[in-house]
């Protein structure tokens, strides 16, 4: 049994012996002590129980220790620290067994099942299909994909979704903007409409349309031409976004189109639900939602005086559709300009009858690109905003995905292009991948020397501090995944992998793996194989390559 699971089961038994029948699962959480020398794991239940038991936390901690019947195979000693932490020092016998567990579990090491198969949906990026994806979309794509994978690793049934805004004003503006470029290519000066799109990519698109259709579209009525050009542009740009995601190693389970909602008039169901609950009213010829009853700063228009459903109403219908598809939790990852939209959507979720806890919005903050210490504002290719593909082509998928995840979601990201391209230990991606490649090289060398790691290796040869530190760091992987999913903090994974690589490189500096001491050699080969497996599992989670040669 894994040491964390063993300790949690033993703790649960001790809590029952204190007369506590209903146990909050959070009381069983194990933390990693922040300071060295304070043990390997910490029980924090005493602080959480202080109010319920009306006793000082340190007394509760002592009572728990008195009832914790911990097998010395797993725990060498326990100590009470601070306000009531119970610090646990894992036994070397337990740590050595962890090495075998890692190899036996292989790709599954670090996974758990606390998600219990509940269905969750991650909707992320969902950029308007009116142009190429930019670097903010690239960050959202990496974060959303890693978060989805983390939830899969802890037992949720996950679906990734991209919402395609292929209707409404922005699509009409796209059609008019392409029309202006198309007509200009044919020698007819036409102005791009106010609020339209000026990107150079539309010039390329217009030239492709001319090459394919010549003057044929110019002979159509303006209304029909705008519609046709808008649809052609939309399909082309959306195909480009899909191609960008493929290059980025990201596959969505569904690309959901707004036009599907509009064609089946899904918004009418929302209006009916709200009307039956007396949550709508008429004013100035428009239909309004009493969103202020649910914490929004003011009421919102659902249907304009012209009889058109607002974007907000369509978006409510979209979220209702998600719930009707059976998702228990909806994760929406939005851009930094969507802060003000959260409360109105949360109000709509409540009005529909769903718990606001099932609707979880996270804002992906801005990205600042740096080259040679200077902010990069313009694309080298088109003289505009930096495109996702342009950055990936320059730094590579591995570096892009790592750097975009390697900060808290709530923090703006300063992306150093020069650092991302470096082939040295300064680049954290290179540093981690090099650890994986170095282990592979050691294992190849051992094989060439006629020494292969054996399942019968005597792991009691693993004794010194650097060996134990490496095992402990590998053991942390499952807890890192669990907490990264629980707290929606994917940066925990990149931070962990960098620390693991650092601990390994330190171990390698302090110890000769293949030596004349056959017993120690066998044990260390098993240890580094387990370490390589953990590094690979972490890189695979991030969809970053784990090279065997560098």
N, C-alpha and C positions, 0 to 999 in steps of 0.2 A: 504494500500500500504506500502511496506517495506520502511523504512526511506531513505536508500541509493537510491532506485529507485525514490522516491519522490523528493529528492534533485537533482538528475541528471536531471530529467524532468524540474524542476524549473530552474536549471542552463542553460539548453538548451534554454529555453524561454528567459532568461535574455541575453544570447549571441546573439540571434536573434535581440533583442531590441537594441543591440549595433551596429546593421547594419552588422552583420556577417552572411552570408548566408550559406557558406560551413563550417560545424563544424566537426573538426577532433574528432573521438570518444575518443581519449586519453585526450582531454581537459575536458571530463566529469568524468575522474578518480577521485576517492576520496581516500585520504591517511589517515593513522592513525598517528596523531601527535606523535612524538617520546618522547616528554616530558609531564609529567603529569601536569595538569592545563592548557594545551593549547587546550582544547576541545576534542571532541569525534571523529570528522571527519574533514578533511581539503580539501578545494578546491585549486588546484594548477594551474588552468587555466591561471591566470594572468601572471605568468612567461613565459608560453608557448606562450602567445599572444603578449608579449612585442615587439618582432621584427616585427610581422605582423602589429600591430597597431601603431608602432613607438611611444610608450608612456611608461613611467615608470610603472613597474609592480604594485606598490602600488596605483597608480592612477587608473589603470585598475581594481584592486581589489575593490577600493572604488566605482567605477562606477557599478561594478557587484552587490555589496551589496545594492546600491541604487535601483537596478532593481530586486533583488531577493525578490519575494513576498512569503516569507516563512511562512507557517501556524504555529502559536505558539504551536499547538498540536504536531508538529514534532521538531521544533527548538526553544530553549529558547532564545539564543542570538548568535550573530556573532562578531568576532573580526579579525582585520588585524594584522598579525604578520610577523616578519622577512622581507624578500625581497618582499613579496606579497601574503603570505598564507592567505586564508580566513578560520579561525578556527570556527567550528560550535559546539555548545553545545546543545546536544539533550535534549528535554524536558522529564520529568519523565512520562508524559502521554504517550508519544511515546514509551519509554522504557518498560513500563508495558504492552503495547499492543504487544510488541515483544514476551513476554512470551506466549501469546495466539497464536501468529503466529507460534511459534515453535511447539506447541502441535498440531495445526491444520495441519501443513505441515508434521509433523512426519519424516519419513525416507527421504523425499524430501527436508527438510530444509537445506539450504546452496547451493542448486543447482541453476543453471541459464541456459540461452539458447544462450549465445553470440557465441557459436560455430556454430549455425544455421544449424546443421545437416551436415556440411561438413565432408567428409570421410578422416580420417587420419589413418595411419598405424604405429604401433610401432613394430620394429623388434629388439629383444634384446636377450641376452645370445648367441644363435647361436654358441655354442662351438663345436669344432670338436668332432664327435662321436667316439673318439678313447680312451676314458677313462671316469671315473666318473667325475661329475661336482665338481669344486673346490669352495673355498670361494669367489673368485672374481666373479664367475658365480652366487653365491648366492646373492651377493650384486646387481649385474646387474638385477637379476630376481626380487628382491624386488622393486628396483627403477623403472624398466620398467613397472611392473604391477601397481604400485601406480600412475605413470604418466598417464598410459592408463586410469585408473579409474578416475583420476582428469579430464581428457579431456571428458570422458563420462558425468561427473557431470556438466560440463559447456556447454553441448549441441552438442558435436561432435559425429559423428558416428565412432566408434573406432574398429580396428581389431588388435589383437596381433598375431605376427608371429615369428616362429623359423625357421631359415634357416639351413638345414641339409647339411653339406659338405660331402656328401657320395660318392664322386668321386675324382679322382686325386691321387697325390703322397702320401698323408697321409693315404689313404685307402690301397694303395699297401704296404706301410710300416707296417700298422696294420696287414695285412694278413701274411707278412713275420715274424713279431714279434710273432704272435700267433702260426705260424708254428714251430718256434724255441722252444716254450714252449711245444707244442703238441708232437713234435718228442722227446724232452727231457723226457717227461713223459713215452714215449715208449722205452726209453733206447738208443736213437740215439742223440748224442751230435750235436746240430746245433746252430750256432752263430746268435744272434740277429743282424740284419743289421745296418750299420751306420745310425744314425738318427732315429732308430726304438724306440719302446716303451718297457720300462723295468719294468713297474709297476707290483706289486705283484698281482693285480687284474687279470692279464693275466694268471698267474699260476692257479688261481682258475678256470678261464674260460677254460683253456686247460684241466684241470682235469674233468670238466663237459663234455667236448667234448669226451674225452676218455671213460668216463662212458657211454655215449650215443652211440658212434660209434666204440669204440674199435680201432683196427688196420685198419679199412676199408679205412679211408682217406689216410693213409700212402701208400696204394697201388696205389693211383692215380698218374698221372704225376705231377711233381713239380708245373708246371704252373696251372693246374686245382686245385691242392690241395691248393695252395696259394689263388686262387680266391675264392674257397669254404670257406676256413677258414676265409678269410677277410670278406666275406658277413655274415657268421654266427656270427663273433665277432661284426660286425657293428650292426646287428639286436639286439643282446643281450645288447650291451652297450647303444644303443639308447632307448631300452625298459627301461633300468635302469635310463636314464636321464628323461624319461617321468614319471616314478614312483617317482623320486625325486621331480619333479615339482608338482605332485599330492599331495605329502606329504606337500609341501610348500604352498598349497592352490592356485596354479596358473594353470589356464587353457588357453592354446593357442587356437586361432580360426583356425590356420593352421600350420602344420609342412611341410614346403616347401622343397622338395628334389632337390639338384643340379642335380641329374641324370635325373630328368624330363626335365630340361633345355637342357641338353646334348642330350637326346634322340630325342627331336624335333628340335635340332640344332638352338636354339633360338639366338645363337651368330651370326649366318649368317645375321640376320636382322640388327644387330648393324653394322656389316661390310658394309652392303649395304647402310645404312643411312650415315655412315661416308664417304664412297667412293663417294656417290652422292654429298656430300658437299665438296669434295676434301680435306678431313681431314686425309687421310691415305697415306702412301708412303712405298715403298719397300727399304730395306737396309739389306745387309748381308744375304739375303734369307728370312728375316722375314718381317712381315707386322707391320708397326708402326702407332701410333695415334699421331697427331700433338697437343698433350695436352698442350704444352707450349703456344699455341695461346690463351689459356683460363686461364692462370695464374699458371699452373703447372711449377715446376722448370726445367723439361725436358720432351721430348717426351717419349712415353711408347710403349712397344712391345705388340701387340694384338695377333699375331700368330707367333709362333717360326719358326725357319728355318726347323724344322722337320715337320711343318704343324699342330702343336698342338695349340689349343686355350689356351691362358694364363689364370691364375686365374682372372686377372683383366678384361679380355674380358667377361668371364662367369659372373662376378659380375656386369658388365655393363648391360648385357642381363637380369640379375635378376632384376635390378632396372628399366629397361625399362618395364619389365613385371608388376612391381608394378604400374607404371603410367598407363599402359594400362588396369589395373583392376579398374581404376577410383579414385585412392587416390589423394586428393588435396595436402596433406603434408605427407612426409615420415620422420619418426623419426628413426634414426639408433643409437643405444647405443652400443658403441665399447669399447674394453679394452684399458688399458693404453699404449699398444705397437702399437697402430694404428694411432698415431698422423700424421705420415708421409703419410698416405693413404688418408687423407681427401681431400687434394687439387686435387689429380689426379681424384678422383671420382667426385668431384665438377666440374672439367673440363669436364668430360664425360657427366654429367647431362646437362651442358650448350650446349655441342655439339649435344646432342639429341634434343635440342630445349625447354628444360624446365627451369623454373626460379630456380636459386640457392636458393631462399628463400623457395622453396617447399621441399628442401632437407636439413634436419637439423640433424647434427651429434653431439652427446654428448659423451664425454669420461668418462667412469666410472673408477675412480682411484683405486689404490691398497688398499688391506686390510692387516693390521698387527694385528695378534692375540696376546693377552697378557694373561698370567696366573700367578698369584702371582707376578705381576710386571715385569715378564720376557717375552720376545718375544717367541712365540711358532712357531717353524719352521717345526716340523716334526709331522706326524700323529702317534698317539699312536697305532692305529690298524695296519698300514702297514709300518710305518717308512718312509713315503713319504709326499708329499704335503697334507695339510688338505683337506679332502673331505667335500663337502656341507652336505651330510647326517650325517657325523660324528658330525659336529658342531650342526646341528639341533637336533640330538638325545640328545646332552648334555645340550643345553640351552633352547630347545623348539622353536616351530615355532613363537610364539608371540614375544619373545625376539629377535630372529634372524631378523625377518622382521622389527621390530622397530629400532634396533640398526643399521641395514644396510641403513635405510632411513634417520637416524638422523644426517646427515652431508651433506654439499653441495656436489653435484656430483663431482665437480672439485677438491675436497680435498681428500687426502688419509684418510682412516678410521682406527683408533686404536680401536679395538674391545676387550673390557675387559670381558673375559669369566666369571670371578668371580663375577663381577657386574651384568652381565646378568642373573646369576643364583640366585642372592639374593632375598629373600622374605622379603623385607623391603622397607622403603621409599627412600632409596638410589638408588634403581633401578627405573628408570623413568617409565618403563612399569608397574611394580607393583604399583607404585604411582597412575598412571592414572586409572588402572583397579580397584584399591581399592576405588577410588572416586566413580566409577560406582556402586560397590558393597555396599558401605556405604549408598548411596542414596536409593538403593533397600532395604536395611535393615531398614532405617528410614521409608520408605513407608509401609513396612510390619508391623513395630511397630505401626504406626498410625492406620492401619487397625485393628490390634489386640485391640487397644484402642477405636475402634468404630468411628474413624475419617478418612473419605475418602476424598481426594481432590475433590472439586466440581467445575464444569464449571461456577457456579454462584459466585465463590469466589470474594471478594472485594479486587482487587489488589492494591487499593490505600493504603492498609496497608503496602505495600512495600515502605519504605521511607528512611531507613538509608543507609550510604555509602557502607557498605559491600553488601547489597542487590542490590544496583544500579551497583556496580562494577561487580557483578556476571552476571547481565542482559547484561551489556555492553560487557562483554567478550563473552557471548553466541552469541550476535549479530554480533560479528566479524567473525564468522565461514564462512559465505558466501564469504566475502572478502578474507579470507585466501585461500579458495579453488580456487577462481578465479585467484588470483595472483600466487599461486603455479603452476597452469596450464599455465598461460600466460608467466611466467618467467622460467618455467621448473625447479622448485625448490620444490621438494616434502618434503624436510626437514621442510618447513614452517608448515606442518600439525602436525608433531611430536612436534615441538616447541610449537605450539598453544595448543595442547592437554595437554601438561605438564603445561603450564601457566594456562589453564582453571581449571585443577585439583587443582593447587595451590590456585587459587582464591576461588574455592569451599571450600577447606579445611579451608581457612581463614574465610570464611562466617560461616562455621559450628562451628568453634571455638568461634566466636563472637555472635552467635545467637542460641537460643534453638528453634528448628523447631516445635516440638509438645509441646504445653504449655496449660495453662488454658485459655489463650486468644484465643478464637475460631476464631475470625476474622483474626488475624495474623497467626495462625496455618494454616488455609485454604490457605491463600495467599502464605505462604512459602512452603507448600506442592506442590502447582502448580509450584512455581519457581524451586524447586529441580527436579520435574518431567521433566520440560523443559531442565534443565541442564543435566540430565541423557540422554535425547534424543540426545542432541548435542554431548556428549561424545561417545555415542553409534554410532552415524553417523560417527564420526571421526575414531573410531576404526574399524568400518566396512569397511570404505574406505581403511584402511591399511590391511584389512583381519586379524585383531587381535580380539580375543575373548573379549566380554564385559560381564564378569561374574556377577552374582547376589549374589553370596556367595564367600567369601574368608576367 
